[in-house]
């Protein structure tokens, strides 16, 4: 699993995510660990962050998605999910918004790892695409 160089420090986001997974100690921790591994494995250079008082966030060129844990669900919210193609139909929550889309995982559910990694790569491509009206500098 690729980690930022500062992962050895106690306050690093990666260490805080490790701690969250251990604290949960149930199916939610297992699910969060599984999707984390898939997200980090989708493409090199993905950075883990810890924002908004305890939310794991994965970024590359901007926010890819967050990994929130609730009593009955692990929620992956893609910041620009509404703009992403989802041929496997993973998005099953926050479908009414104009920007975000989410994947709610419930106890016992398995996620299609290849489809999740494709969504992560699509989110990175969107984050790093040249913005309309902006000229790329050489």
Protein Blocks (a to p, Z undefined) as FASTA:
>chain_A
ZZdfklmpmkbmklmmmmmmmmnopmklmmmmmmmmmmmmmpghiacddeehiiacddeh
iafbdcdddfkbccdddfklmmpccfkomagghklbmkbccddddehiacdfklmmmmmm
mmmmmmmpccehiacdZZ
